[in-house]
Amino acid sequence: MACVICDNLELAYQARLSEYIEARSSAGYRVSTRLAAQKNVEMERARYELEEHQSACLSAVPVSVLLPQRELPTSLRPLAA
């Protein structure tokens, strides 16, 4: 079961990350790093929001599958008195 909020936050993070990378690689970055720094802050906020939601989201928590219990070999079973 996928969480819609997780999906939306992941998309927002990916968008902010690509904006930050674009700002870092632009020609204007050499003149002023202010825009790239602002994009970096926005990207980090989006990442933080995603991580915060995933820490509380039930669908993001990995579920371990329990294997059926095997019977003990006869040599390890307690002896009946």
C-alpha positions as CSV (number, residue, x, y, z in Angstrom):
1,M,0.0,0.0,0.0
2,A,1.6,3.2,-1.1
3,C,1.0,6.5,0.7
4,V,-0.1,9.4,-1.4
5,I,1.6,11.9,0.9
6,C,4.9,10.0,0.6
7,D,4.6,10.1,-3.1
8,N,3.8,13.8,-3.2
9,L,6.7,14.6,-0.8
10,E,9.1,12.5,-2.9
11,L,8.0,14.4,-6.1
12,A,8.5,17.7,-4.3
13,Y,12.0,16.7,-3.1
14,Q,13.0,15.5,-6.6
15,A,11.7,18.8,-8.1
16,R,13.7,20.9,-5.5
17,L,16.8,18.8,-6.1
18,S,16.7,19.3,-9.8
19,E,16.1,23.1,-9.3
20,Y,19.1,23.2,-7.0
21,I,21.3,21.3,-9.5
22,E,20.1,23.6,-12.3
23,A,21.0,26.7,-10.2
24,R,24.4,25.3,-9.4
25,S,25.2,24.6,-13.0
26,S,23.9,27.9,-14.4
27,A,26.3,30.6,-15.7
28,G,24.9,33.0,-13.1
29,Y,26.2,30.8,-10.3
30,R,29.7,32.2,-10.8
31,V,28.4,35.7,-10.3
32,S,26.1,35.1,-7.4
33,T,25.7,32.0,-5.3
34,R,22.6,33.4,-3.5
35,L,20.0,31.7,-5.8
36,A,21.8,28.4,-5.5
37,A,21.9,28.7,-1.7
38,Q,18.2,29.5,-1.6
39,K,17.5,26.5,-3.8
40,N,19.7,24.4,-1.5
41,V,17.6,25.4,1.5
42,E,14.4,24.6,-0.3
43,M,15.7,21.2,-1.3
44,E,16.9,20.4,2.2
45,R,13.4,21.4,3.6
46,A,11.7,19.1,1.1
47,R,14.1,16.3,2.1
48,Y,13.4,16.9,5.8
49,E,9.7,16.9,5.3
50,L,9.9,13.6,3.4
51,E,12.0,12.0,6.0
52,E,9.8,13.3,8.9
53,H,6.7,11.9,7.2
54,Q,8.3,8.6,6.4
55,S,9.4,8.1,10.0
56,A,5.7,8.3,11.1
57,C,4.0,6.8,8.0
58,L,2.8,3.2,8.4
59,S,3.1,2.4,4.7
60,A,6.8,3.6,4.7
61,V,7.8,1.3,7.6
62,P,9.3,-1.9,6.4
63,V,7.3,-4.9,7.3
64,S,9.2,-8.1,8.2
65,V,7.7,-11.3,7.1
66,L,7.8,-14.0,9.7
67,L,8.7,-17.4,8.5
68,P,6.7,-20.4,9.8
69,Q,8.3,-22.0,12.8
70,R,10.1,-25.2,12.1
71,E,9.8,-28.2,14.4
72,L,12.9,-29.1,16.4
73,P,14.7,-32.2,15.4
74,T,14.0,-35.2,17.6
75,S,17.5,-35.1,19.0
76,L,16.9,-31.6,20.4
77,R,13.4,-32.2,21.9
78,P,13.2,-32.6,25.6
79,L,12.8,-36.2,26.8
80,A,9.4,-37.1,28.3
81,A,9.7,-38.4,31.8
